[in-house]
Amino acid sequence: MLQISIGPAHGWEVDFRATDSITLNGQPFAWDIASLGDGRYHILYQGKSYNAELLAADYEAKTFVLRLNGQRVELQAKDRFDQLLERMGLSNAAATKVNELKAPMPGLIVDIRVQPGQTVQKGDPLLVLEAMKMENILKAPAEGTVGSILVDLRANVTKGQVLVQFT
């Protein structure tokens, strides 16, 4: 069983256990999907056509950014182990105090999603860094409060440059 959510308000339970079927919130889910290459897909579902493009994927954090019919959609997936850890209150057990976020690679800041004084949870999107024609969402490494943002929108940054400081 996989739980997929868009923010705290919208969530679905998807079950892939059956080899030839998928259920969505316990109901059969039938779709036709065709790969168009380069992370682009065409989907037919309930007589409607959808164009989907994978913009970014963080498999370790199980977060994905899609463009679905022109709209940007961010998804968070939780498998049964993530759900179990959450129920046991252990999902934040490994959280540590982090004082800053550094650029993992050189690139261009194309979006700033937080502001100083804002409280963030581990995994919350902070900035979007474009590098090698790919958008990379830089996420909060731990729970904390944004102290200052040390870059401006459309700024070029170097690998290791401090982008955000936490208080």
Helices and strands as residue ranges (DSSP letters): E 2-6, E 10-15, E 22-24, E 27-29, E 32-37, E 40-45, E 48-58, E 63-68, E 71-78, H 80-87, E 100-102, E 107-112, E 119-120, E 125-131, E 134-139, E 144-149, E 156-157, E 162-166
